[in-house]
């Protein structure tokens, strides 16, 4: 409202739903991971990254990790070769980062058996022995690690693209061309709100339980992602190079950003 925009919100499951809806004009803007936007452009759609949004941490504790059972015999990423690993969506930044981390650990990425399981269902499947490892974000990561039978394999984003961009805002090239003033206001609003959020973490923690529908204690001590509207194109390019390496896309798309 401060920037002169009236916004209606919609929630969807993943970029595979968001991108076509932005392409058809059902949504004007959306938020997903940069790889999904690159995949859309690689497939012939014409999306533009507008701002950054959330970033993993290049070192120390991170906001997503691979978790296993302590008795699974998995000590590092190299041990994931030949194992069953759960991710929320296939061919996105979860399995991409795990594949690269596994190869850097001396394993064959092609030998990992990935399965697509919703985040809330992953830990029960790990407990039942139906999978050997799971890739979880916060706050589910902290919950899984509170179980003494579980242990962390590592932070796949740090082993592949340290400081990996996890979310970006985007629109279609058509909408950006036809509505330059609205796009400019949206970018300014995102820059302000992400800067405010990064500078006022206690306020964000107070807001998140109701917004996410989780208990206050689940938010109180969990690691929060770094928020920034910077696009950090060098890191997005690193994701693109891995996506080409593992045949997620044919080539890093040109004209990926608004000013191109």
N, C-alpha and C positions, 0 to 999 in steps of 0.2 A: 504493500500500500504506500509506503514512504516513497518508493520510486515510481509511483503512478501506474502500478499493475494490479489488476484484479485476477487472482489466481484460483483455479479449481484444481484440487489434487486427486490423483488416481493412483492406486497401488496395483502393480502387476507382478507376475513371477518372472523375473529375468529379462535380459535384453532381447531374447528371441521374440518376446511379445512386444516389447517397447518399440523396437526399431521399425517394424512394419507399420505400427500405429502412428509413429512420427512421420513416416514416409507418406502415409495416406492423409495426414492432417488431423487425425483423431486427437493426437497430442501435439502441442507446439514445441515443448521441451521435455527432455527426460534425463534420467541419471542412470548410468550403467558403467561397467568397466571398459577401459579403452580398447581392449582386445575385441570385444563384441562390436564396437563401432568400426574397427578396422576390418573385421570379417564382413560386416554389412557392405562397406565400400568395395571390398575385394569381390563381393558377389554382384556388384553392379549398382547398388544403391548409392545415394549421394548424401552422406551425413557430414556434419561439421562439428568438431569438438569446440566448445565455447570456453569452458573453464575447467580447471581441476576441481576436485572436491575432497577426496579422502586419500591418504597415503599410508602405506605400511612404513615401519621404521627400519632404517638401514642397519641398525645394530641394537643389542640389548633385547629386552622383552618386546615381543611384537603382538599384534592384535589377531593374528591367525597362525595356526600351527598344525602339524601332523601329530596325532596322538595314537598310541598303540597300547596293548596290554603288556604289562611287565614280563609276562611269561611267554610272549610271542616270539622271542629271539630276534627282535628287530632293534638294533643298536644305533643305526644311522640310516641316512637316505639310501645308501648303496644296497642295504638289505631289503628294500621295497621291491626289487626286481623279483618277479615270480610270485608276488603277493597280491591279495585282494585289497584294494584301497577305495574308500568311499569319498566321493566329492558331490557337491550339490548339483552341478551342471557339467556335462561333458564338453570338452573342447573349449574351455575358457581358462581364466588365469589360475584356477586351482590346479588342474591337472598339468597345465603348461609349466608352472613353477616346480611341481613335484617331479616331472620328467627331467627337467634340467638339473635339479638338485640331485636326483638319482644318478644321472650320468656323471656329474662332478664327483659323486661319491664312489664311482667305480662300477655302478650297475648299468644294466641295459634298460633304458626307458621303455622300449617296446615290449618288455616282458612283464610290465605292471598290468594287472587286471583291474581296470577302473569300473566302478559301478556308480550309478546316479541315485543318490538317496537324499531326501530333504534333511536339512541340518538337524531339526529336532529329533529325527529318527536315527541319527548316526550312532550315538552312544549306546542305545539299546542293542543295535545290531552288532556293535563291537563287543558288548557284554555277552551276547549269545554266541560269539565266535563265527558269525556269518561273514565278517570282514576282518582283515588283519590290522588295518589302520584307517583313520578317518581324518579328514581335513576340516577343521572347525574354526570359526571366527568367535570373537567375544559377543555376548557373555557366555556362550555355550562352551568355549574353550576353558575358562576358569572353572566351570562346573565339572567338566570331564576330568580336569587335573586335580580336583578336590577328592576324587576317588583314588584311594591308595593303590588300587590294582592297575591304574593307568600310569603311563609315563609319556613324556614328550619326545618325539623323534627329532624334531627341529623345526625351524622357521623356513619354509620352502621359498618364500619371497626373498629372504635375505641371502639364500644360497643361489638365487637365480638373477633377480634384479633388485639389489638392495634399495630400499626406499620406494618400492614398486607403487605406481599410481593404481589405486584400487577402484576408484570411481571418478567419472568425469561427467560434466553436463554436455548435452549436445542437442542439435536441431537438424532439420534437413536443409540442404543448400537452397532449396526452393523457398522455404519459409524465411531463411536469413536474407535472401535477396529481396523478397517482397515486403519484409517487415524490419528494415534496418534499425528504426528507432526503438521498437519493442525489444529487439535483440540487445541493443546497447543498454537499455534499462535493466534487462534481465542480468546481463554480465555485471553491471554495477551493483545490483542487489545481491548477487551471489558473492561478490568480493567483500561487500560490507558484512553480510551475515556470517560468512566463514571466518573472517577476521575477528568478529565479535565472539564467535563460539570458541575459537582458539584461545582468546584472551580471558574467557570467563568459564573455565571448565566446571566450577561448582554449580553454576546456573544450569549448565547442560546436564549434569548428573541429576539435578533436581527434576528436570523436565523429562528425561528419558524413560523412567519406569512406566509412567502413564502412556507415553507415546508408543513404547515398544510392547506394553502389556506384560511386563516382567516385574518380579518383586524388587523392592528398593535395594535389598542386600545383594542382588545380582549385579547391580550397577555400581554399588558403592566403591568397590575396590578394583573393578576391571580396568584393563588398559584401553584407553580410547585412541582411535586413529588420529593421525595428524590431519587437520583440516586446512586447506589452502586452495585459493582459486587459481594459483599458478598452474599452467598446463605442463610444465617440465617436459618439454618435447624430447629431450635426450633420453629420458627414462621410458617414455612411450615408444620411442624408436627401438630401445633395447627389447621391449616386449615384442615389437613387430619382428625383430630379427629372430627371436626364439620361435615365434609363430611360423615363420618361413622355414626354419630349421626342422620343425616337427610337423610340417605340412598342414598347419591349421589354416594358412592362407598361402596364396601363390607368391605374392609380393607385398611389400609395405605400400599401402595406397598413397598416391599423390593427392593433393588438395584435401588434406585431412582437417585443416584448421580454417578458421573463418577468414583469415587474411591471405589465403592462398588462392 
